[in-house]
Amino acid sequence: MKIIKPTDPDRLREYVRTYVPAGDGAEMICSALAPDTNIVRKVALDERGLAGAISYGVRVEAVRIFSLGSLRKGAGRALVKDVERVAKRRRLPLTVASMASAVGFYERLGFILVKWEGRTIAHMERRGLS
Ligand SMILES: CC(C)(COP(=O)(O)OP(=O)(O)OC[C@H]1O[C@@H](n2cnc3c(N)ncnc32)[C@H](O)[C@@H]1OP(=O)(O)O)[C@@H](O)C(=O)NCCC(=O)NCCS
């Protein structure tokens, strides 16, 4: 799996809207590719093409994942691992406000639950990267 910064994320988003069957993965890929000057957008590519996308921001206190969507097994882990390397280089923790359905995924990758916001959002953190 290759992780890259797409040269034309807006066109890629239109492609996903048009050609990828609707679902949570596709929805979150569109969200990860949405225009925003303060975030970094990256995509995962495999031999079949687009496999997933992630967006994150580098803040003073932490690197924060905003959106993550995967169309194929393994893409989620590869994208989060890529952002972990960014956090590690900066000696910052990595945080995410996760949907309840993805809590198990982030736990599998070493994140711990910090607190729930209502019943739907889980604030999670990956510590010990530096
Ligand atoms: C959650 C999501 C990003 C996971 O991506 P993925 O590519 O399927 O995940 P991976 O295959 O890399 O999974 C890594 C590990 O986590 C496990 N896992 C994946 N999704 C899981 C879940 N929802 N709950 C528990 N474990 C999960 C996998 O089984 C795998 O375990 P392993 O170490 O035994 O192999 C994907 O299902 C998705 O796009 N969901 C819809 C959008 C979403 O929820 N985004 C996150 C919001 S912040």
Ligand as a Chemical Component Dictionary entry (heavy atoms), coordinates in Angstrom:
data_LIG
# 
_chem_comp.id                   LIG 
_chem_comp.type                 NON-POLYMER 
_chem_comp.pdbx_formal_charge   0 
_chem_comp.three_letter_code    LIG 
# 
loop_
_chem_comp_atom.comp_id 
_chem_comp_atom.atom_id 
_chem_comp_atom.alt_atom_id 
_chem_comp_atom.type_symbol 
_chem_comp_atom.charge 
_chem_comp_atom.model_Cartn_x 
_chem_comp_atom.model_Cartn_y 
_chem_comp_atom.model_Cartn_z 
_chem_comp_atom.pdbx_ordinal 
LIG C1  C1  C 0 -12.802 2.202  10.439 1  
LIG C2  C2  C 0 -12.083 2.018  9.097  2  
LIG C3  C3  C 0 -11.333 3.295  8.726  3  
LIG C4  C4  C 0 -11.108 0.843  9.222  4  
LIG O1  O1  O 0 -10.361 0.725  8.037  5  
LIG P1  P1  P 0 -9.854  -0.704 7.497  6  
LIG O2  O2  O 0 -8.962  -0.465 6.334  7  
LIG O3  O3  O 0 -11.027 -1.595 7.301  8  
LIG O4  O4  O 0 -9.030  -1.211 8.759  9  
LIG P2  P2  P 0 -7.778  -2.213 8.742  10 
LIG O5  O5  O 0 -8.086  -3.363 7.820  11 
LIG O6  O6  O 0 -6.511  -1.482 8.496  12 
LIG O7  O7  O 0 -7.859  -2.746 10.256 13 
LIG C5  C5  C 0 -6.777  -2.772 11.183 14 
LIG C6  C6  C 0 -7.197  -3.688 12.328 15 
LIG O8  O8  O 0 -8.361  -3.154 12.984 16 
LIG C7  C7  C 0 -9.443  -4.097 12.944 17 
LIG N1  N1  N 0 -10.681 -3.331 12.700 18 
LIG C8  C8  C 0 -11.045 -2.671 11.604 19 
LIG N2  N2  N 0 -12.211 -2.022 11.788 20 
LIG C9  C9  C 0 -12.599 -2.320 13.063 21 
LIG C10 C10 C 0 -13.733 -1.948 13.855 22 
LIG N3  N3  N 0 -14.688 -1.136 13.374 23 
LIG N4  N4  N 0 -13.799 -2.409 15.128 24 
LIG C11 C11 C 0 -12.840 -3.232 15.637 25 
LIG N5  N5  N 0 -11.715 -3.586 14.925 26 
LIG C12 C12 C 0 -11.614 -3.137 13.656 27 
LIG C13 C13 C 0 -9.117  -5.021 11.763 28 
LIG O9  O9  O 0 -9.723  -6.280 11.925 29 
LIG C14 C14 C 0 -7.601  -5.079 11.853 30 
LIG O10 O10 O 0 -7.247  -5.998 12.877 31 
LIG P3  P3  P 0 -5.952  -6.958 12.799 32 
LIG O11 O11 O 0 -4.864  -6.182 13.490 33 
LIG O12 O12 O 0 -6.357  -8.165 13.531 34 
LIG O13 O13 O 0 -5.635  -7.206 11.373 35 
LIG C15 C15 C 0 -13.105 1.647  7.951  36 
LIG O14 O14 O 0 -13.896 0.557  8.367  37 
LIG C16 C16 C 0 -14.024 2.775  7.528  38 
LIG O15 O15 O 0 -13.719 3.515  6.588  39 
LIG N6  N6  N 0 -15.175 2.910  8.215  40 
LIG C17 C17 C 0 -16.166 3.918  7.902  41 
LIG C18 C18 C 0 -15.704 5.307  8.273  42 
LIG C19 C19 C 0 -15.148 5.416  9.693  43 
LIG O16 O16 O 0 -15.690 4.852  10.631 44 
LIG N7  N7  N 0 -14.044 6.178  9.796  45 
LIG C20 C20 C 0 -13.384 6.445  11.052 46 
LIG C21 C21 C 0 -14.031 7.628  11.688 47 
LIG S1  S1  S 0 -12.930 8.620  12.598 48 
# 
loop_
_chem_comp_bond.comp_id 
_chem_comp_bond.atom_id_1 
_chem_comp_bond.atom_id_2 
_chem_comp_bond.value_order 
_chem_comp_bond.pdbx_ordinal 
LIG C1  C2  SING 1  
LIG C2  C3  SING 2  
LIG C2  C4  SING 3  
LIG C2  C15 SING 4  
LIG C4  O1  SING 5  
LIG O1  P1  SING 6  
LIG P1  O2  DOUB 7  
LIG P1  O3  SING 8  
LIG P1  O4  SING 9  
LIG O4  P2  SING 10 
LIG P2  O5  DOUB 11 
LIG P2  O6  SING 12 
LIG P2  O7  SING 13 
LIG O7  C5  SING 14 
LIG C5  C6  SING 15 
LIG C6  O8  SING 16 
LIG C6  C14 SING 17 
LIG O8  C7  SING 18 
LIG C7  N1  SING 19 
LIG C7  C13 SING 20 
LIG N1  C8  SING 21 
LIG N1  C12 SING 22 
LIG C8  N2  DOUB 23 
LIG N2  C9  SING 24 
LIG C9  C10 SING 25 
LIG C9  C12 DOUB 26 
LIG C10 N3  SING 27 
LIG C10 N4  DOUB 28 
LIG N4  C11 SING 29 
LIG C11 N5  DOUB 30 
LIG N5  C12 SING 31 
LIG C13 O9  SING 32 
LIG C13 C14 SING 33 
LIG C14 O10 SING 34 
LIG O10 P3  SING 35 
LIG P3  O11 DOUB 36 
LIG P3  O12 SING 37 
LIG P3  O13 SING 38 
LIG C15 O14 SING 39 
LIG C15 C16 SING 40 
LIG C16 O15 DOUB 41 
LIG C16 N6  SING 42 
LIG N6  C17 SING 43 
LIG C17 C18 SING 44 
LIG C18 C19 SING 45 
LIG C19 O16 DOUB 46 
LIG C19 N7  SING 47 
LIG N7  C20 SING 48 
LIG C20 C21 SING 49 
LIG C21 S1  SING 50 
# 
